[in-house]
Amino acid sequence: MFNGYSEKTIDFLWGIRFNNERGWFMEHKDEYLEYLYKPTAALAEEVCAALNERAKDLAIEPHVTRIYRDARRLHGRGPYKDGLWFSLCREKRDWRGVPCFYFEVNPESYSFGMGFYAAPPLVMEAFRRDMDEDAQKMKKLLRGALSRGTFAVTGAEYKRKKPCADAAFEPWYNRRSIALDCTRPYDELAFSSALAGALAEEFGALLPLYCYFEQLFEKVMTSVE
C-alpha cells in the first residue's frame, strides 16, 4: 500500500546525485529500497489497478525503471540515476515508441502525465492528418485532455516547422513526439497516500487521448507490417 513519500526519499535522491558511485549507493541501499523503490512500486500498482478498473479493456501493466544506468551509455555520468519513475502501458511493451502514462520523482520535484516518446514518424503523420481532416473531432479530444488545467503539451519538435492551417492545433502539430506533462515541487500531496487517487483521476482525464494514440499506433503499424 502506498503511504506517501517522505523527507528521507528526497534525502536519498539528493544523496545519490552528489555521491554517484557504488560505495555510497551500497551503504545506502536499504534507504533506496525502503524510501524510494518500495513506495514507487506500490504507487504504480495502485494507480494501475485503479485505471484498469475504470476502463476494463485497458490492460495496462506497471513497470518501475531500474536505478542503474546502462553501462554502455554513461557518457561521463555516474552509474546511478538520480530519479526513479514508472510507466503504465499495455502488455509489458517497452514504453519507448508507444503511448504510456508515467510518474517520476527526482531531487527537486515530481512529475506525471502521458507520453508518446520516440513515436514512429508514420504515426505522427497520421495524427496530423486526423487534425487536418477531422478538425472538430480532434479539437474536442485535445481540449478534453487539457480541460482540468493540469497538463502542458510538450515534446520534441521538428526543426523545419510543419505548416499548420488551424491555430488551435499549433501546440500539437509540429511535434516529433508528444507528452502531456505536469511537474510540481514537493507538496503535501506527495507525502500523502492520497497521491495514488489523485494520479488515477488525472490519468483518467487523459484516457480518451491515450486510447486514441493506442488505436492510431495499432492501425498505422499494422498497415506497414
DAHUNOR-V52711 format. One record per helix or strand of 3 or more residues. SS is the DSSP state (hx for helix, st for strand). FROM is the first residue (numbers start at 1). TO is the last residue. If there is no record, write none. Layout:
ss->(SS;SS)
from->(FROM;FROM)
to->(TO;TO)
This chain:
ss->(hx;hx;hx;st;hx;st;st;st;hx;hx;st;hx;st;hx;hx)
from->(7;22;29;60;71;83;100;109;121;135;152;167;178;189;194)
to->(18;27;54;64;73;90;106;116;133;146;154;173;185;191;224)
